[in-house]
Amino acid sequence: MISDKLKKGHLLIAEPSIIGDLSFNRSVILLADHNDEGSVGFIINKPLKYTINDLVPEIDATFKIYNGGPVEQDNLYFIHNIPELIPNSIEISNGIYWGGDFESTRDLINQGKINKNNIRFFLGYTGWEANQLENEMSSNSWIITKNVYENKIIGKSTTHFWKEKIMELGGDYLIWSNAPENPLLN
């Protein structure tokens, strides 16, 4: 289950030792791109208090908005599993796509042809320069796993996702599954 090689489509699970970092503490990131120039990902388990209608009033839906990461938090991004409906999408892997024509997306949501299990919106993204993510990996900031959910990860509940992934790792990680988010509050 654990891969030692970074690949787009894989999940990055924050090590329990990442404490005090508001963006990355207990984060699960979908790696959307990884190449010699750097990496891009979206935090998939940190919902914000906004809906898509709050940010884009022309969209008549209440899909949650997620904190995608600390980079460009004033920009809206999305992943989806319906490339046949959204033109100009870029495949990440396993039937998950990034972006595409936003006007078509807006219209399809308003027509009820796209639901919350098809699409997930983010404010911002997570980005790394060349070799930065590899350096974080060597300092044990992240655990890499394959995305066993494939394109169904879009509809995956986020409430306990980090905890679930930590429990799957077993061993020394099990103690962290029930630890408070801030150990100083223990």
Summary of the structure (lengths in Angstrom):
residues: 186
radius of gyration: 16.5
end to end distance: 31.4
largest distance: 49.2
contacts: 553
relative contact order: 0.23
helix: 24%
strand: 32%
